């Protein structure tokens, strides 16, 4: 131990005298000091972040250690405190900190350097000293994730190019800080060691590595690292477009490659430097494209690559991302969530409406048009469909359907066959139909949404699971809106012909939805979304056929016998169970409090079932509910 090691005797002696001078003990006696420590020992349950090592701890010293000075200034402060308090612990130097980052703490001297840091933290940062003590620092050094063994993974590069405008240190600093910020906040899984670190290749080129943590030749094991790289590319493409540094003469290029790190730069740099038609921002190698497709990462790639030749004569295919299925699969952009003009309060709504729909008598010099915000940034470069779609997505999730449609109008005026924009417009019309005050108004909006879907089928490359799912959900939503109408209007029950026609329409819509979900299964590598939703539509049909009184009796829940639900589920998922999160099964964007209510209902349902099973009543319950109509997880969202 520290006390028993003879090499530490001088340090122990100076610590005892310091404790006596400070009034902690009456005299510099080791027994009294040991008693003092035992009396004041406070067991700590603190655990440092998983995979944290000393290098990362010092990089995040402002957040974790409340240290706002540079490492050089920190070492000077530590050494000054040791001298002032006459503690014989070793001085801390930058070179020793560098060694501690890279080498194991396997000598007494290295351990005592950590004690010097711990002593300073205890003296200067008392509020965190109990957590960040010597034992914690030693744990960080010993248990920090070892990364040297990773030889393969994804590498994402960022390069800034100028066509006349200056690229200075401020812009490069913004780029590095923004990349690092998103990784720290959203991709913590890889934020350890040198992985997930922003490093410079040259003055205007940065790159980040995400490791393939499972060593195998199966491309499916690139899923997590490639998904992280793709998410980062999506975020940076939007954030750059929103930044004040984005101009027509400054260009950000992003490239993604996968494979062995030793040779990745041979492909990364040509991707970043390639001059491509329409300047696509996010490029990728052929192998990265294969991994994207195999791992079902939801992006839209260009139909054909551009071929080039590398310096060694190798033929090289350059692919690029044209769009993201970001509505469900990619994170919100924080700058858009915080943008004042996209908020839901009345002043922001009025300001956005003035910007989107100019009135004939509106002043030419309207301050709204000159104000820097997401929408004016998009209007400067309306060909940036990635930005336009992300703005529309943000408005959609805030139930600002009309404003989102106007943004999509601009996107589609430049590229009428944009699959993502067309699909999102169909989704918006579907939600407006569900919100419509009358059934006739809803039918008109459903018809218009159907026209969008048929345009996509005729003019777009639409062999995508998500398009088929959204189109199918349109039919499900129409069926559910019709069912709501038949249950809420007493006149329907009295008119047998009208009721028969409504039933026919509902079953026809559900049959169309079932067919489209099956199309989604056919074109998808995983079918995780379409398979679940296919189960939902089959269950809904089974519920309606089991008790047709549901069509006219609003007091009857859309639920069925346990055996009915079980039969549908077993027929679809005979081997495994898949749970897919959705606002409503038929794609209605519901308010947050209503969604939370659905989740609470689901949790209550699960708790009731697990209580019965824990009490040994599983068999009894199954027998009891066999003929009883009960809600289930699959029916809660109806």
Residue, then its C-alpha position, 0 to 999 in steps of 0.5 A: x500500500x501507499x503507507x507501507x511503501x518505504x519509497x513513500x515515507x517522505x511523502x507520508x511525513x509531509x502529509x502528516x505535518x500538513x494535516x497537523x498544521x491545518x488543524x485536522x489532527x493535533x500532532x503529526x502522528x500516523x495513528x491519529x491521522x488514520x483514525x481521522x480518515x476512518x471517522x471521515x470516510x464517506x463511501x462513494x457509489x460514483x462510477x466514471x463513465x464507461x470506457x473513459x480513459x485519462x486522455x478523454x478525461x483531460x479533454x472533457x476536464x471542463x465538464x467532468x472536473x470543472x477545470x477551465x484552464x489549459x493543461x499547462x496552466x493546470x500543471x503549474x497550479x498543481x505544482x504551486x499548491x504542492x510547494x505552498x503546502x510543502x507536500x513531497x508528492x512529485x511535480x506534474x509535467x505535460x510530458x508525464x501526463x502524455x505518458x499516463x495517457x498512453x502507458x499503464x500506471x505500473x510504477x510508484x512514481x506514476x501513481x504518485x503523479x496521479x496522487x498529486x492531481x487528486x490532492x489538487x482536486x481535493x483542495x481546489x474542487x471540493x464539490x467533486x473531490x469525493x467522486x474524483x479521488x485517487x482511486x477513481x483516477x487510477x480506475x480511469x487509467x487502468x480500465x479505460x477502453x483499450x483501442x489499439x486492437x481495432x484495425x477495421x471500421x468506418x472513417x468519415x472525413x470532412x474537407x472545406x474547399x474555397x471557390x474565392x472565399x477565405x477559409x480561416x481558423x474560425x471556420x475550421x474551429x467551428x467545424x471541429x467543435x460542431x463535429x465533436x459536440x454531436x459525437x459527445x451528445x449523441x454517439x457516446x457509444x464510440x467516444x472512448x480512447x482515440x475512437x470518435x475523436x476529431x483529428x486533422x489530416x491537413x489544414x482543411x481536412x478532418x476525420x473521425x474513426x468509428x471501430x468495427x467492434x466485432x472482428x469478423x469478415x461479415x459486413x453486417x458487423x459494420x452496422x453500428x460504426x457505419x450508422x454512427x458515421x452516416x448519422x454524423x454526415x447527416x447532421x453536419x450536412x444540415x448544420x453546415x448549411x445553417x451556419x453563417x460560414x456556408x456561402x456559394x463560394x465555400x463548400x463542405x465535402x463529406x466522405x465515408x469509407x469502411x475497411x482496414x484503417x491502414x489503407x482507408x486514406x487511399x479512398x477517403x481523400x479521392x472521395x473528398x477531392x472529387x469534382x462531381x455534378x451538382x456538388x453532392x455533399x456526402x460521398x462514399x466508397x463502393x464497399x461503404x455502399x454495400x455495407x449501407x445496403x446490407x445493414x439497411x441504413x435508410x438513405x437514398x443513394x445515387x442510381x449510378x456511380x461516377x468512375x475515376x482512376x486512382x494514382x495506382x491505376x485502380x478503378x474507383x467508384x464514387x457513390x453519394x447520398x441523395x437523401x435520408x429517410x430522416x423522418x423516422x431514422x435520423x435524429x433531429x438537428x438541434x439548431x432547427x429545434x432551437x430556431x426561433x421561427x420554427x417554434x410553436x408560439x403565436x409570434x413565431x407562427x405569425x413570422x413564419x407565415x409572413x415569410x412563406x406567404x407574402x401578402x400583396x400589400x406587404x412591405x418590400x423591406x420586411x425585416x423577416x426576410x432579412x433575419x437569419x433563420x433556417x427558412x431564409x437560409x433555405x431560401x438562399x439555396x433552395x436546391x439544398x433539398x436536405x435542408x428543406x426536408x429537415x425543416x419540413x420534418x421539424x414542422x411536421x413533428x410540431x404539427x405545422x402541416x401547412x407550413x411543412x407543405x409550403x417548404x416541400x413545394x419549394x423542394x419539389x418545384x426544383x426536383x418533382x421526382x424527389x422520393x422523400x419529399x413526395x412521400x413526406x407530402x403524402x404523410x402530411x396530407x394523411x395527417x391533415x385528413x385525420x384532423x379534418x373536421x368532417x368525414x367528407x373533408x377527410x375523404x378529399x384529403x385522402x384522395x389527394x394523398x393517394x394522388x401523391x402516391x400514384x405519382x411516386x409509383x409512376x415517376x420515382x424510383x420507389x422500390x423502398x420499404x418506407x414508401x410502401x409502408x407510408x402508402x399502406x399506412x395511408x390506406x390504414x388511416x383511411x380505414x380507421x377514419x371511416x371506422x371512426x365515422x361509422x361509430x360516431x354517426x348514429x345515422x350510419x347504423x340506421x342506413x343498412x346500405x350506407x353501413x354496408x358501403x362503409x364496411x366494404x370501403x374499410x375492408x378494401x382499404x385494409x386489403x390494399x394496405x396488406x398488399x403494400x406491406x407485403x411489397x415492403x417486405x419484398x424490397x427490404x433487406x430486414x422488413x422490420x417495419x413492414x412485417x410488424x405493420x402487416x401484423x397490425x393490419x391482419x389483427x385489425x381485420x380479425x377484430x372487425x370480422x370477429x365482432x362487426x358490432x364494432x362498426x356501429x357501437x362506439x362503446x365497444x373497444x377495438x379489442x379481441x379474444x386472446x386466442x384471436x390475437x395469438x393466432x394472428x401473431x403466431x402466423x406472422x412471427x412464429x419464431x420471434x417477436x418484433x415490437x415497433x414503435x409508432x405514434x399510431x399504427x395508422x400513422x397519425x402524428x398525435x400530441x405528446x400527452x396522448x402518446x405518453x398516455x398510450x405508453x402508460x397504457x402499454x406499461x400498465x398492461x405489461x405490469x398486470x401480465x407480469x404480476x399474474x405470471x409472477x404469482x403463478x397464474x399464467x395458465x389460469x389467466x390464459x384459460x380465463x381470457x381465451x373467450x374474453x375480449x381484452x386489450x393487448x399491446x398490438x391493439x392499444x394503438x388502434 
